[in-house]
């Protein structure tokens, strides 16, 4: 189901459950009985100011994770971003765009650029904290590349592309895979020029990306 409410506002502990026409002050209680939450809501503009990022990407993310823990949700899947490690990609490992170049692994800590990237790093670290404190069973941070039904014509953007079929199957596996603890996975398709090491993503989720940009080598 879908929640209708302002997740950037803190919620009271009391309330009622409904998936539709949910009053904003009671959205968090709709998490009761849920086994997994996929948190996608955010300002997705990499150039957004801190003032624009703060309510939806910081307050909203914290409120969702906290409400999930309070309601006993076992798993949170968080839409992170390649911007959480953009400084590694652009400054520390520029050869990562080459098919045989160094790739950025799931063990890479956040190394953000822009307020947007910082907000996604915050989400990852908040999820890890809730895992370490024993308040959540599983937290999966998905460092999404550039989603689109068709790949961009921009060569660098294409290296981070993920197609519709792949992103659907990826998030499905994030929910269904048998795993515990904190995990970082990458949301890109199968192109060899992708700057990320997908080995942990494939292994942890038993996920096999299928799509590549039309004129890229498989």
KEKE-3310 file (N, C-alpha, C; in steps of 0.2 Angstrom, whole numbers, plus 5000, padded with zeros to 4 digits):
npx = (5004:5001:5007:4999:5004:5013:5029:5040:5036:5036:5028:5014:5013:5001:4986:4979:4976:4977:4978:4974:4969:4975:4977:4989:4995:4995:5002:5013:5008:5003:5013:5012:5012:5017:5030:5041:5048:5049:5058:5056:5053:5059:5068:5074:5084:5100:5106:5100:5097:5103:5093:5082:5083:5083:5070:5063:5073:5081:5074:5062:5068:5073:5062:5054:5063:5064:5050:5047:5056:5050:5037:5040:5044:5053:5062:5070:5071:5081:5081:5095:5109:5120:5126:5130:5143:5149:5161:5171:5169:5172:5183:5193:5194:5194:5196:5186:5176:5180:5180:5189:5193:5196:5184:5170:5166:5153:5158:5163:5164:5152:5155:5151:5145:5138:5123:5113:5119:5125:5113:5109:5119:5118:5106:5110:5119:5111:5103:5112:5115:5103:5103:5114:5111:5101:5088:5082:5080:5085:5093:5093:5103:5101:5111:5107:5109:5107:5091:5080:5069:5074:5091:5102:5109:5121:5137:5144:5133:5127:5134:5130:5117:5101:5089:5071:5066:5077:5077:5065:5066:5077:5073:5063:5070:5077:5068:5064:5075:5085:5092:5101:5105:5115:5116:5124:5120:5121:5112:5113:5113:5119:5130:5148:5155:5150:5153:5154:5156:5148:5147:5144:5131:5125:5127:5122:5109:5105:5103:5102:5107:5100:5099:5107:5113:5108:5118:5129:5142:5138)
npy = (4994:5012:5026:5041:5056:5068:5065:5072:5078:5076:5062:5058:5046:5039:5034:5028:5015:5015:5013:5021:5038:5044:5053:5066:5067:5054:5045:5037:5027:5018:5009:4999:4982:4980:4971:4976:4991:5002:5015:5029:5042:5058:5074:5075:5082:5084:5097:5104:5116:5116:5120:5116:5103:5098:5096:5085:5075:5074:5076:5069:5056:5052:5051:5041:5030:5029:5028:5015:5007:5009:5003:4990:4985:4974:4976:4989:4997:5008:5021:5026:5034:5036:5048:5048:5043:5051:5059:5049:5043:5053:5060:5052:5040:5041:5032:5023:5022:5015:4999:4989:4996:5002:4998:5004:4998:4990:4991:5003:5018:5032:5046:5060:5072:5088:5095:5086:5073:5072:5071:5058:5051:5053:5046:5032:5031:5033:5022:5012:5014:5011:4998:4994:4997:4988:4990:4988:4974:4972:4983:4990:4999:5007:5012:5021:5023:5031:5031:5027:5024:5023:5023:5037:5049:5054:5050:5048:5048:5037:5026:5024:5020:5013:5002:5000:4986:4981:4989:4986:4972:4973:4980:4972:4960:4966:4967:4953:4945:4934:4940:4948:4962:4977:4983:4988:4991:4992:5001:4999:4994:4981:4986:4986:4997:5003:5012:5005:4991:4977:4965:4961:4966:4957:4945:4946:4948:4939:4943:4946:4958:4962:4971:4982:4997:5001:5002:4997:4986:4970)
npz = (5000:4999:5008:5013:5018:5028:5030:5035:5046:5064:5072:5083:5096:5097:5088:5072:5060:5043:5025:5015:5012:5023:5038:5041:5054:5058:5051:5054:5061:5053:5049:5058:5060:5047:5038:5030:5025:5011:5008:4998:4997:4994:4991:4976:4969:4965:4966:4975:4988:5005:5014:5006:5006:5019:5026:5019:5016:5027:5040:5036:5033:5045:5053:5047:5048:5062:5065:5059:5067:5080:5077:5076:5063:5053:5042:5033:5018:5010:4999:4994:4986:4971:4974:4987:4987:4978:4978:4979:4967:4957:4961:4968:4962:4947:4936:4937:4928:4917:4909:4914:4925:4943:4954:4964:4979:4989:5002:5003:5012:5016:5005:5002:4990:4988:4996:4994:4992:5005:5013:5009:5013:5027:5029:5026:5037:5048:5047:5049:5062:5069:5066:5073:5086:5088:5085:5073:5062:5049:5037:5021:5011:4996:4984:4972:4954:4939:4935:4922:4908:4896:4892:4895:4883:4887:4890:4902:4911:4907:4912:4924:4923:4926:4921:4919:4921:4928:4940:4946:4949:4957:4969:4973:4977:4987:4997:4998:4999:5009:5022:5035:5046:5041:5025:5010:4994:4976:4963:4948:4931:4920:4913:4908:4910:4922:4937:4949:4960:4959:4965:4979:4979:4970:4976:4990:4987:4978:4965:4948:4937:4921:4910:4898:4892:4875:4865:4871:4876:4881)
capx = (5000:5005:5005:4998:5006:5020:5034:5045:5034:5036:5022:5013:5013:4994:4983:4975:4979:4974:4983:4971:4966:4978:4979:4996:4997:4994:5004:5018:5005:5001:5018:5011:5010:5021:5036:5046:5046:5053:5058:5058:5052:5064:5069:5079:5088:5107:5109:5095:5100:5102:5086:5077:5085:5082:5063:5061:5078:5084:5069:5058:5071:5074:5055:5052:5067:5062:5043:5048:5058:5044:5032:5042:5046:5059:5067:5069:5075:5081:5084:5101:5111:5127:5129:5133:5150:5151:5168:5176:5168:5174:5190:5198:5194:5191:5196:5181:5172:5183:5178:5194:5196:5195:5177:5168:5162:5148:5161:5165:5160:5149:5160:5147:5146:5132:5119:5109:5123:5125:5107:5109:5124:5114:5101:5114:5122:5105:5101:5117:5115:5097:5105:5119:5107:5096:5081:5080:5084:5088:5093:5097:5104:5102:5114:5104:5113:5102:5085:5077:5066:5079:5098:5104:5114:5127:5141:5145:5127:5125:5138:5126:5110:5098:5083:5065:5066:5082:5076:5060:5069:5082:5069:5059:5075:5079:5062:5063:5081:5086:5098:5101:5110:5116:5119:5124:5119:5121:5107:5115:5112:5125:5136:5154:5158:5148:5159:5153:5157:5141:5148:5140:5124:5123:5128:5118:5102:5104:5101:5106:5105:5100:5099:5112:5111:5107:5124:5134:5144:5135)
capy = (5000:5018:5031:5048:5060:5072:5061:5077:5081:5071:5060:5056:5038:5036:5035:5022:5012:5015:5014:5026:5044:5044:5059:5067:5066:5047:5041:5032:5021:5013:5005:4993:4975:4979:4967:4979:4998:5004:5023:5032:5049:5063:5079:5071:5086:5085:5103:5107:5119:5113:5122:5112:5096:5097:5093:5079:5070:5073:5075:5063:5049:5050:5050:5035:5024:5029:5025:5008:5003:5009:4999:4983:4983:4970:4978:4995:4997:5015:5024:5030:5037:5037:5054:5047:5041:5054:5061:5044:5042:5059:5063:5047:5034:5042:5026:5018:5022:5010:4992:4986:5001:5001:4999:5006:4992:4991:4993:5010:5023:5038:5051:5063:5079:5092:5093:5080:5068:5072:5068:5051:5048:5053:5040:5026:5031:5032:5015:5008:5015:5008:4991:4992:4997:4982:4992:4985:4968:4973:4989:4989:5006:5006:5018:5021:5027:5035:5027:5029:5018:5023:5026:5044:5049:5057:5044:5046:5046:5030:5022:5023:5019:5006:5001:4998:4979:4979:4992:4983:4966:4974:4982:4966:4956:4969:4965:4946:4941:4931:4943:4952:4967:4982:4981:4993:4988:4997:5001:5000:4988:4977:4988:4985:5004:5005:5013:5001:4984:4974:4958:4961:4967:4951:4939:4947:4948:4934:4947:4946:4963:4960:4976:4986:5002:4998:5002:4995:4979:4966)
capz = (5000:4999:5013:5011:5024:5028:5034:5038:5053:5069:5074:5090:5097:5097:5081:5069:5054:5036:5020:5011:5015:5030:5041:5041:5060:5060:5045:5056:5064:5047:5049:5063:5056:5041:5038:5027:5022:5006:5009:4992:4997:4995:4986:4972:4965:4967:4966:4980:4994:5012:5016:5002:5008:5026:5028:5016:5016:5034:5045:5034:5033:5052:5055:5044:5051:5069:5066:5058:5073:5085:5076:5075:5056:5053:5037:5030:5012:5009:4992:4994:4979:4969:4976:4993:4986:4972:4979:4977:4959:4953:4963:4970:4957:4940:4932:4938:4922:4912:4910:4919:4930:4949:4955:4971:4982:4995:5009:5003:5017:5012:5003:4998:4987:4988:5002:4993:4994:5012:5015:5008:5018:5033:5029:5027:5044:5053:5046:5052:5069:5071:5066:5079:5092:5089:5084:5066:5060:5042:5033:5015:5007:4988:4980:4965:4949:4935:4933:4916:4904:4891:4894:4893:4878:4890:4891:4909:4915:4905:4915:4931:4921:4928:4918:4923:4923:4933:4946:4949:4952:4963:4975:4975:4980:4993:5001:4999:5001:5016:5025:5041:5047:5037:5019:5005:4987:4970:4959:4941:4927:4919:4909:4911:4912:4928:4942:4955:4961:4960:4968:4985:4978:4967:4981:4995:4985:4973:4960:4942:4932:4914:4905:4897:4887:4869:4861:4875:4876:4887)
cpx = (5004:5002:5004:4999:5012:5025:5039:5042:5034:5029:5021:5013:5006:4992:4980:4978:4975:4979:4980:4968:4969:4979:4986:4999:4997:4998:5009:5014:5003:5007:5017:5008:5014:5028:5042:5043:5051:5052:5061:5057:5058:5064:5075:5084:5095:5110:5104:5099:5099:5095:5081:5077:5082:5076:5062:5067:5082:5078:5064:5061:5071:5067:5053:5056:5064:5055:5043:5050:5053:5039:5034:5043:5052:5064:5065:5074:5075:5084:5089:5103:5118:5130:5132:5140:5152:5158:5173:5175:5172:5181:5195:5199:5191:5192:5191:5176:5174:5181:5183:5197:5194:5187:5175:5164:5157:5151:5164:5161:5157:5155:5156:5149:5139:5128:5114:5113:5124:5119:5107:5114:5121:5109:5104:5116:5117:5103:5105:5116:5109:5099:5109:5116:5102:5089:5078:5084:5088:5087:5097:5097:5105:5105:5112:5108:5108:5097:5082:5075:5071:5086:5099:5109:5121:5131:5143:5139:5125:5129:5134:5119:5108:5091:5077:5065:5071:5080:5070:5062:5073:5078:5065:5064:5077:5074:5063:5069:5082:5092:5096:5106:5110:5119:5119:5124:5119:5115:5109:5114:5119:5130:5143:5158:5155:5153:5159:5154:5151:5141:5144:5133:5121:5122:5123:5110:5100:5100:5105:5104:5105:5101:5105:5110:5112:5113:5130:5136:5141:5141)
cpy = (5006:5023:5038:5052:5064:5069:5066:5079:5075:5069:5058:5048:5035:5037:5028:5021:5013:5016:5019:5032:5045:5051:5060:5065:5059:5043:5035:5026:5016:5008:4998:4987:4974:4975:4971:4986:4999:5012:5026:5040:5054:5068:5076:5075:5087:5092:5107:5110:5115:5114:5118:5105:5094:5093:5086:5073:5069:5071:5069:5056:5047:5048:5043:5029:5024:5026:5017:5004:5003:5004:4991:4980:4980:4973:4985:4995:5005:5017:5029:5032:5037:5043:5054:5045:5045:5057:5056:5043:5047:5061:5058:5041:5035:5037:5021:5017:5017:5003:4988:4990:4999:5003:5001:5001:4994:4992:5000:5015:5029:5043:5056:5070:5082:5090:5087:5074:5067:5069:5061:5047:5048:5047:5033:5026:5030:5025:5010:5008:5011:5000:4989:4993:4992:4984:4990:4979:4969:4980:4988:4996:5004:5012:5017:5025:5032:5031:5031:5023:5017:5026:5033:5044:5052:5051:5043:5045:5039:5025:5020:5021:5012:5007:4999:4991:4978:4983:4989:4976:4967:4976:4976:4961:4960:4968:4957:4942:4939:4934:4947:4957:4973:4981:4987:4990:4994:4996:5003:4994:4985:4979:4988:4992:5007:5006:5009:4994:4980:4967:4957:4961:4960:4945:4940:4946:4943:4937:4947:4952:4960:4965:4980:4992:4999:4997:5000:4988:4976:4963)
cpz = (5000:5005:5011:5018:5024:5033:5037:5044:5058:5071:5081:5090:5096:5090:5079:5063:5048:5031:5015:5015:5022:5032:5042:5048:5063:5055:5048:5059:5059:5046:5053:5059:5050:5043:5035:5025:5017:5006:5003:4992:4999:4990:4982:4968:4968:4969:4972:4985:5000:5014:5013:5004:5015:5028:5026:5017:5022:5039:5042:5034:5040:5054:5053:5047:5059:5070:5064:5064:5079:5084:5075:5068:5056:5048:5034:5024:5010:5002:4994:4987:4978:4972:4983:4993:4980:4972:4977:4969:4955:4954:4965:4966:4950:4935:4932:4932:4917:4914:4915:4924:4937:4951:4963:4974:4987:5001:5009:5008:5013:5011:4999:4995:4987:4994:5001:4994:5001:5015:5014:5012:5025:5034:5030:5034:5049:5053:5050:5060:5072:5071:5072:5085:5093:5088:5078:5065:5054:5039:5027:5012:5000:4985:4973:4960:4946:4932:4926:4912:4898:4894:4891:4887:4881:4892:4898:4913:4913:4909:4922:4929:4924:4925:4922:4925:4929:4940:4950:4952:4957:4969:4977:4979:4987:4999:5003:5001:5008:5019:5031:5041:5042:5031:5014:4998:4982:4965:4952:4937:4925:4914:4912:4913:4919:4933:4948:4955:4963:4964:4974:4984:4975:4972:4987:4993:4981:4967:4954:4937:4925:4909:4904:4892:4880:4865:4865:4875:4882:4891)
residu = (UNK:UNK:UNK:UNK:UNK:UNK:UNK:UNK:UNK:UNK:UNK:UNK:UNK:UNK:UNK:UNK:UNK:UNK:UNK:UNK:UNK:UNK:UNK:UNK:UNK:UNK:UNK:UNK:UNK:UNK:UNK:UNK:UNK:UNK:UNK:UNK:UNK:UNK:UNK:UNK:UNK:UNK:UNK:UNK:UNK:UNK:UNK:UNK:UNK:UNK:UNK:UNK:UNK:UNK:UNK:UNK:UNK:UNK:UNK:UNK:UNK:UNK:UNK:UNK:UNK:UNK:UNK:UNK:UNK:UNK:UNK:UNK:UNK:UNK:UNK:UNK:UNK:UNK:UNK:UNK:UNK:UNK:UNK:UNK:UNK:UNK:UNK:UNK:UNK:UNK:UNK:UNK:UNK:UNK:UNK:UNK:UNK:UNK:UNK:UNK:UNK:UNK:UNK:UNK:UNK:UNK:UNK:UNK:UNK:UNK:UNK:UNK:UNK:UNK:UNK:UNK:UNK:UNK:UNK:UNK:UNK:UNK:UNK:UNK:UNK:UNK:UNK:UNK:UNK:UNK:UNK:UNK:UNK:UNK:UNK:UNK:UNK:UNK:UNK:UNK:UNK:UNK:UNK:UNK:UNK:UNK:UNK:UNK:UNK:UNK:UNK:UNK:UNK:UNK:UNK:UNK:UNK:UNK:UNK:UNK:UNK:UNK:UNK:UNK:UNK:UNK:UNK:UNK:UNK:UNK:UNK:UNK:UNK:UNK:UNK:UNK:UNK:UNK:UNK:UNK:UNK:UNK:UNK:UNK:UNK:UNK:UNK:UNK:UNK:UNK:UNK:UNK:UNK:UNK:UNK:UNK:UNK:UNK:UNK:UNK:UNK:UNK:UNK:UNK:UNK:UNK:UNK:UNK:UNK:UNK:UNK:UNK:UNK:UNK:UNK:UNK:UNK:UNK)
# end
